Amino acid sequence: MPEFPHYLAGKPTLLLDIARKGAIENYIDAMWPEMIVLNEVFPCPSWRLVKRMEDRGVRVFHLAGVAGKITPPLPHGYEAAIPCCAARPVEGDYDVRIIPVGADHA
């Protein structure tokens, strides 16, 4: 089982998930309640994986991209957002969408 650095255990920790699809699953059993996962991988983790993290007390968010609409709609975690990989540079201000993906937001 993969491990996190021992000195982080039990401390507030922000885990940025920028790995390939599904890689986060290998780390769930090593997570603790003070951890927050910010996922940037497409697609957002499945409801099954989110539930496993929540069962460990971990809060899960998804960096969906920039505010906007895309057709056809993308899977959960991309409500009213255009993924970062599909967004083009724009002039002026824009809103970044970070979406909670836990059971309370299903």
N, C-alpha and C positions, 0 to 999 in steps of 0.2 A: 504494500500500500504506500502511495506517495505520502510524504510528510511535509509539513511546514516547519520553518525554523522554530526550534524549541522555545526560544525566548519570546515568541509572539503568543504562545498558547494562553488562552483565556483573556487576552488583552483585546481592546477594541482594534479591529483590523479591517482595512478595506482591501478586498481581493479584486483586482482588475482581471477579468477573464477576456483575454484577447487571443486565446489559443484557437485551435481548429474545432469545428463542430464536435460536440460530445466529450471533449477532453475534460471538462469540469466534473463529469461523473466520477472520474478516478480519484477525486479529492474530497468528495462529500463526507466520507466516513472520518476524515481528519479535521473537519470544521467544528467550530465552537460557537455558542450563542452570541458572543460579542462581535462576530464577523458580519460584514456586509459584503455581498457580491455585486459588483457592477459589471454586467456582461456586455460585450460589444460584438460578440460572434453572431453571424447570421446562420441559421435562424436562432431566435431566442431559445433558451433551454426549454425542453418539453415540460408540460405540467407535471409529469411524473418526477422529473429531476427537481423542479422547483419545490414540489411537495416534500421530497426527501430532505432538501436543504432546510425548509421551514420546520420540519420535524426535529431538526437539530438546533432550532432557534435562530437560524440564519435568515436575514432579510435579503431579498433579491431584487435588483433593479436592472433594467435593460437600457443601454444607450442606443436609442432607436435611430437617431439621426437628427435631421432638421425638420422643423414643423412644415407640413405640407401634405398634399394628397397624392396618392399613387394608385393607378388602375392597371390591372386588377389588384384588389387589396392583398396585402401580405399577411402571413400568419400572425398569431398573437404576439404582442410586444412591439408592434409597429403602428399602433393606432395613431392616425393623423401625423405620420412621420414618413420621411423619405430617408432610407438608409444612407449612412455616411458614404458608402462606396458608390452610391448613385447620385449623390448631391453634386452640384456644380458650384464653383465659386460665384458668389453674388456680392453686389455692392450694397453697402449699408448693413443695418442690423438684421439678425435672424435669430430665431429661437431654437435652441438645442432641446430635444425631447429625451428626458430620462423618465422611463415608465416603470412603476412598481409592477412586478409580475407575479406576486404571491397569490395565494388562494383568495384573499380578500378582494382581489382585482380581476378575478376570472370572469 
